[in-house]
């Protein structure tokens, strides 16, 4: 799988994927911060100029499943649509990162909204496979207290590590599943984590009106063998985090980890923040 980070925020998250052998990582920016597979583009002064002055890159030769990582509030996010045109041989997904509201200027908010809305429309129409939206602010709140020295590394590790584990589970056979196919238009997504003991779910973005919720249970093999009420526990947890408007399903995987990992994916057909007034 290819990972393409755009700009400093996208590249920093993409770098976390380089820890895993399953990915080939590329970095798109105007300045190289020591990256391999670096794709240099000319620095521009505006969001619009990044799109209009974009020149072809080596990425046009890529094929296969590819995830673009972009923070829409940055000027450099203007290259995103041009990169999508270049990657026409690829099955494209987008990991869209929202900066914290208090950290964005008015101009940044406008760029964020424009980029987000266009990419969500691309997802709904099937031009890209899906867009996964994550909020730095929501991830920060989920993590709680941590050193400011490692602020961005902690945020980026959490985002990349969670998406990586969901990718792993999607590519191995579960012990048990009742997974149902999501509606074709439900391509706007976010991810979350669930506390196995309490059932409390924490999402990386407040996704409105999800149509499908998928839950991935990664549990120690010995725990699975010994817990005779596991299936009922899982069903109760799904019920706790569901309502009559969503179709919820689960998959259970046996792992070697001592910890119990539960991840969720929410899928919506609704364009998020479409009527937001700025």
C-alpha positions as CSV (number, residue, x, y, z in Angstrom):
1,X,0.0,0.0,0.0
2,X,1.2,3.5,-0.9
3,X,1.1,6.4,1.6
4,X,1.5,9.9,0.3
5,X,1.8,12.8,2.8
6,X,1.1,16.3,1.6
7,X,2.7,19.3,3.4
8,X,4.4,19.2,6.8
9,X,1.3,17.9,8.6
10,X,0.6,15.1,6.1
11,X,4.3,14.2,5.9
12,X,4.7,13.9,9.6
13,X,1.8,11.5,9.8
14,X,3.0,9.6,6.8
15,X,6.4,9.2,8.5
16,X,4.7,7.2,11.3
17,X,3.5,4.7,8.6
18,X,7.1,4.1,7.6
19,X,7.5,2.1,10.8
20,X,5.4,-0.7,9.3
21,X,6.6,-2.9,6.4
22,X,3.3,-3.0,4.7
23,X,3.6,0.6,3.3
24,X,5.7,2.5,0.8
25,X,5.7,6.1,1.9
26,X,6.1,9.2,-0.2
27,X,6.4,12.8,1.0
28,X,5.2,15.8,-1.0
29,X,6.4,19.3,0.2
30,X,8.5,22.3,-0.9
31,X,11.3,21.5,1.5
32,X,12.8,18.1,2.4
33,X,13.1,17.4,6.1
34,X,15.3,14.4,5.6
35,X,12.7,12.1,4.0
36,X,13.3,9.3,1.5
37,X,11.0,9.2,-1.5
38,X,10.7,12.9,-1.3
39,X,8.7,14.7,-4.0
40,X,9.6,18.4,-4.3
41,X,7.1,20.9,-5.4
42,X,7.5,24.7,-5.8
43,X,6.6,26.8,-2.9
44,X,3.6,29.1,-3.6
45,X,2.0,32.0,-1.7
46,X,-1.6,31.0,-2.0
47,X,-3.8,27.9,-2.0
48,X,-4.9,28.6,-5.5
49,X,-1.4,29.0,-6.8
50,X,-0.5,25.6,-5.5
51,X,-3.2,24.1,-7.7
52,X,-2.5,26.3,-10.8
53,X,1.3,26.0,-10.8
54,X,1.4,22.3,-10.0
55,X,3.9,20.5,-12.2
56,X,3.9,16.7,-12.9
57,X,5.7,14.5,-10.5
58,X,7.1,10.9,-10.3
59,X,3.9,9.9,-8.5
60,X,2.1,9.5,-11.8
61,X,3.7,6.0,-12.1
62,X,2.2,4.7,-8.8
63,X,-0.4,1.9,-9.0
64,X,-2.5,0.0,-6.4
65,X,-4.1,1.1,-3.2
66,X,-2.9,4.6,-2.1
67,X,-3.8,6.8,0.8
68,X,-3.3,10.6,0.6
69,X,-2.8,12.4,3.9
70,X,-3.6,16.1,3.9
71,X,-4.5,18.8,6.4
72,X,-6.9,21.1,4.5
73,X,-6.2,24.3,6.4
74,X,-2.7,24.6,4.9
75,X,-2.0,26.5,1.7
76,X,-0.2,23.5,0.3
77,X,-3.4,21.5,0.3
78,X,-4.2,23.2,-2.9
79,X,-2.2,20.5,-4.7
80,X,-4.5,17.8,-3.6
81,X,-6.9,17.7,-6.5
82,X,-4.0,17.8,-9.0
83,X,-2.3,14.9,-7.2
84,X,-5.6,13.0,-7.5
85,X,-5.4,13.5,-11.2
86,X,-1.9,12.2,-11.3
87,X,-2.7,9.1,-9.3
88,X,-5.3,7.9,-11.8
89,X,-4.0,4.4,-11.8
90,X,-4.5,4.0,-8.1
91,X,-7.4,3.1,-5.8
92,X,-7.4,6.3,-3.7
93,X,-8.4,6.9,-0.1
94,X,-7.9,10.2,1.7
95,X,-7.0,10.7,5.3
96,X,-8.2,14.2,6.0
97,X,-6.8,16.0,9.1
98,X,-8.6,18.9,10.7
99,X,-6.5,21.3,12.6
100,X,-7.8,22.4,16.0
101,X,-10.4,25.3,15.6
102,X,-8.5,27.6,18.0
103,X,-5.3,27.1,15.9
104,X,-6.9,28.2,12.6
105,X,-7.1,31.7,11.2
106,X,-10.1,32.8,9.2
107,X,-8.2,32.1,6.0
108,X,-7.2,28.7,7.3
109,X,-10.9,27.9,8.1
110,X,-11.9,28.8,4.6
111,X,-9.2,26.6,3.0
112,X,-10.2,23.8,5.4
113,X,-13.8,24.0,4.4
114,X,-13.2,24.3,0.7
115,X,-10.8,21.3,0.6
116,X,-12.9,19.2,2.9
117,X,-16.1,19.8,1.0
118,X,-14.6,19.0,-2.4
119,X,-13.0,15.8,-1.2
120,X,-16.2,14.6,0.4
121,X,-18.0,15.2,-2.8
122,X,-15.4,13.2,-4.6
123,X,-15.9,10.4,-2.1
124,X,-19.7,10.4,-2.5
125,X,-19.4,10.3,-6.2
126,X,-16.9,7.4,-6.2
127,X,-14.0,9.4,-7.6
128,X,-12.1,8.3,-4.5
129,X,-12.9,5.2,-2.4
130,X,-13.5,7.1,0.8
131,X,-12.4,10.0,3.0
132,X,-11.5,9.4,6.6
133,X,-11.7,12.6,8.7
134,X,-9.8,13.0,11.9
135,X,-9.6,16.0,14.2
136,X,-6.4,16.8,16.0
137,X,-8.4,18.4,18.8
138,X,-10.5,15.2,19.3
139,X,-7.4,13.0,19.3
140,X,-5.8,15.4,21.9
141,X,-8.8,15.2,24.1
142,X,-8.8,11.4,23.9
143,X,-5.2,11.0,24.8
144,X,-5.5,13.3,27.8
145,X,-2.3,14.6,29.5
146,X,1.0,14.2,27.7
147,X,4.3,16.2,27.4
148,X,4.1,19.2,25.1
149,X,7.6,18.2,23.9
150,X,6.1,15.1,22.2
151,X,2.7,16.8,21.3
152,X,2.7,16.2,17.5
153,X,4.5,12.9,17.7
154,X,1.9,11.6,20.1
155,X,-1.0,12.8,18.0
156,X,0.5,11.5,14.8
157,X,1.4,8.1,16.3
158,X,-2.1,7.7,17.6
159,X,-3.7,8.5,14.2
160,X,-1.3,6.4,12.1
161,X,-1.3,3.5,14.6
162,X,-5.1,3.3,14.8
163,X,-5.5,3.3,11.0
164,X,-2.7,0.8,10.6
165,X,-4.4,-1.7,13.0
166,X,-7.7,-1.3,11.1
167,X,-5.9,-2.0,7.9
168,X,-4.3,-5.1,9.4
169,X,-7.7,-6.4,10.5
170,X,-9.2,-5.7,7.1
171,X,-6.6,-8.0,5.5
172,X,-6.8,-11.0,7.8
173,X,-9.5,-13.6,8.5
174,X,-11.6,-12.9,11.6
175,X,-12.5,-15.8,14.0
176,X,-16.1,-14.6,13.9
177,X,-17.9,-11.8,12.0
178,X,-21.3,-10.6,11.1
179,X,-19.9,-7.8,8.9
180,X,-22.4,-6.4,6.4
181,X,-21.5,-4.3,3.4
182,X,-22.0,-0.6,3.8
183,X,-24.2,1.5,1.5
184,X,-22.4,2.5,-1.6
185,X,-22.7,6.2,-0.8
186,X,-21.4,5.8,2.8
187,X,-17.9,6.8,1.9
188,X,-17.3,9.6,4.5
189,X,-15.8,8.0,7.6
190,X,-14.0,8.4,10.8
191,X,-12.4,6.0,13.3
192,X,-12.5,5.5,17.0
193,X,-11.4,3.4,19.9
194,X,-13.6,1.6,22.4
195,X,-12.7,0.7,26.0
196,X,-13.4,-3.0,26.3
197,X,-14.1,-2.9,30.0
198,X,-16.6,0.0,30.0
199,X,-17.8,0.0,26.4
200,X,-17.1,3.7,26.1
201,X,-16.3,4.7,22.5
202,X,-14.2,7.7,21.6
203,X,-14.2,9.0,18.0
204,X,-11.5,10.9,16.2
205,X,-14.1,13.2,14.7
206,X,-17.8,13.9,15.4
207,X,-19.3,12.3,12.3
208,X,-22.9,13.3,11.8
209,X,-25.6,10.7,10.9
210,X,-23.5,7.5,10.4
211,X,-25.3,4.8,8.5
212,X,-22.9,2.0,9.3
213,X,-20.7,1.3,12.4
214,X,-18.0,-1.4,12.2
215,X,-16.3,-2.7,15.3
216,X,-13.0,-4.6,15.3
217,X,-12.1,-6.7,18.4
218,X,-8.5,-7.7,18.7
219,X,-8.3,-10.0,21.7
220,X,-5.7,-12.3,23.2
221,X,-6.2,-15.9,22.1
222,X,-6.1,-17.3,25.6
223,X,-8.7,-14.7,26.7
224,X,-11.0,-15.8,23.8
225,X,-10.6,-19.5,24.8
226,X,-11.4,-18.8,28.5
227,X,-14.2,-16.3,28.2
228,X,-17.4,-18.3,27.6
229,X,-19.6,-15.2,27.5
230,X,-17.4,-13.3,25.0
231,X,-20.0,-13.3,22.2
232,X,-22.7,-11.9,24.5
233,X,-20.3,-9.3,25.8
234,X,-19.5,-8.2,22.3
235,X,-23.1,-8.0,21.3
236,X,-24.0,-5.9,24.4
237,X,-21.1,-3.5,23.6
238,X,-22.3,-3.1,20.0
239,X,-25.9,-2.5,21.3
240,X,-24.5,0.1,23.8
241,X,-22.9,2.1,20.9
242,X,-25.7,1.8,18.3
243,X,-29.1,3.1,17.6
244,X,-32.0,2.4,15.3
245,X,-30.6,4.6,12.6
246,X,-27.4,2.7,12.1
247,X,-26.4,-0.8,10.9
248,X,-23.8,-2.1,13.3
249,X,-21.6,-5.1,12.8
250,X,-18.4,-6.6,14.3
251,X,-15.4,-8.8,13.7
252,X,-13.4,-10.7,16.3
253,X,-9.7,-11.4,15.8
254,X,-7.3,-13.5,17.9
255,X,-4.0,-11.7,18.7
256,X,-0.8,-12.2,20.7
257,X,-1.2,-8.9,22.6
258,X,-2.1,-8.9,26.3
259,X,-4.2,-5.8,25.9
260,X,-7.7,-5.8,24.5
261,X,-8.0,-3.6,21.4
262,X,-11.3,-2.4,20.1
263,X,-11.5,-0.1,17.1
264,X,-14.5,1.3,15.3
265,X,-15.2,2.8,11.9
266,X,-18.2,5.0,11.3
267,X,-19.5,5.6,7.8
268,X,-21.9,8.3,6.6
269,X,-23.4,9.4,3.3
270,X,-23.8,13.0,4.6
271,X,-21.4,15.8,3.7
272,X,-20.0,16.9,7.0
273,X,-20.1,20.6,8.0
274,X,-21.8,21.4,4.7
275,X,-23.9,24.2,6.2
276,X,-21.2,25.7,8.5
277,X,-21.2,29.5,8.4
278,X,-17.8,31.1,8.5
